Each structure stands twice: as C-alpha cells, then as structure tokens.
Amino acid sequence: MDNSQKNNEIRTLKVVHLQIGDTHTYFGSIKAMVDTIGEDVLGIKERKLRDMRISQFPEYTTPTGAIIRIGRLITTQKKVK
C-alpha cells in the first residue's frame, strides 16, 4: 500500500436509485425520494417502503411501475495533513 492509499479513508453511503421509464434519479434516502417525487407518482407511501425493509431486496417495482433500488456508493476522502 502506497502513501496515497494510506491517507484515504474509504466510506460507503446509501443511495436510493429510482427509475421511472427511461429516467434515472438518485437520492440519499427514501424520504428524500418521496418528498421530491411524491407518493402519488410512486404509488406507495413512504411508511410502507420503510415497513417492508426495501433495502433487503435487489429492486422493488411500485404499483405505478417505478423501480426502486437501494445501493451503496463507495467514496474515499483524502485526509488533511
């Protein structure tokens, strides 16, 4: 491992990927997705998405045909010397 790798901190962040038709949008949380898109467009309430623990499934298709996927974004943050 070289010095540049030692100075980087690896972090993972949850990402909510929403696909409606050919449009792909990414959010930092289920709440952000629902607040932005709306329960009427998604066809499901935020509470139901939370209760069904959607992150345990590779993808979920809502009653309106929107596809929700939960993933991880891997990042590195360079430490300040």
C-alpha positions in Angstrom: 0.0 0.0 0.0 1.5 3.3 -1.0 1.2 6.6 0.9 -1.7 7.9 -1.2 -3.8 4.9 -0.2 -2.9 5.2 3.5 -4.1 8.8 3.5 -7.5 8.0 2.0 -10.5 7.0 4.2 -13.0 4.7 2.4 -16.7 5.4 3.2 -19.9 3.9 1.9 -23.1 5.9 1.5 -26.6 4.6 0.9 -28.1 5.5 -2.5 -31.7 5.2 -3.5 -32.0 4.7 -7.3 -35.3 5.5 -8.8 -36.2 4.5 -12.4 -39.4 5.9 -13.9 -39.4 4.9 -17.6 -36.1 5.9 -19.1 -35.3 8.4 -16.3 -32.9 7.5 -13.6 -32.7 9.7 -10.4 -30.6 9.2 -7.3 -31.4 10.1 -3.7 -29.7 9.9 -0.4 -32.7 8.5 1.4 -36.2 7.1 0.9 -37.6 10.2 2.5 -35.8 12.5 0.1 -37.2 10.4 -2.8 -40.8 10.5 -1.6 -40.6 14.2 -0.7 -39.2 15.0 -4.2 -41.3 12.7 -6.4 -44.4 12.3 -4.3 -46.4 9.3 -3.1 -49.0 9.7 -5.9 -46.3 9.3 -8.6 -44.7 6.4 -6.8 -48.0 4.7 -6.0 -46.8 3.8 -2.5 -46.4 5.6 0.9 -43.1 6.3 2.5 -44.1 4.4 5.6 -44.9 1.2 3.6 -41.5 1.3 1.9 -39.8 1.6 5.3 -42.0 -1.1 6.9 -41.2 -3.6 4.1 -37.5 -3.0 4.6 -36.9 -2.4 0.9 -33.1 -2.4 1.2 -33.3 -6.2 1.7 -34.4 -6.6 -1.9 -32.4 -6.1 -5.1 -35.2 -4.0 -6.5 -38.8 -3.2 -5.9 -41.4 -2.2 -8.5 -44.2 0.1 -7.2 -47.8 -0.2 -8.3 -47.3 2.6 -10.8 -44.3 0.8 -12.4 -41.5 2.9 -10.8 -38.4 0.7 -10.0 -36.6 1.4 -6.7 -33.1 0.0 -6.0 -31.0 0.5 -2.9 -27.3 0.5 -3.4 -24.0 1.7 -1.9 -21.7 4.5 -3.2 -18.1 3.9 -2.2 -16.1 7.0 -1.8 -12.7 8.0 -0.5 -12.0 11.1 1.5 -8.4 12.3 1.5 -7.2 13.1 5.0 -5.9 16.6 5.5 -2.3 16.6 6.6 
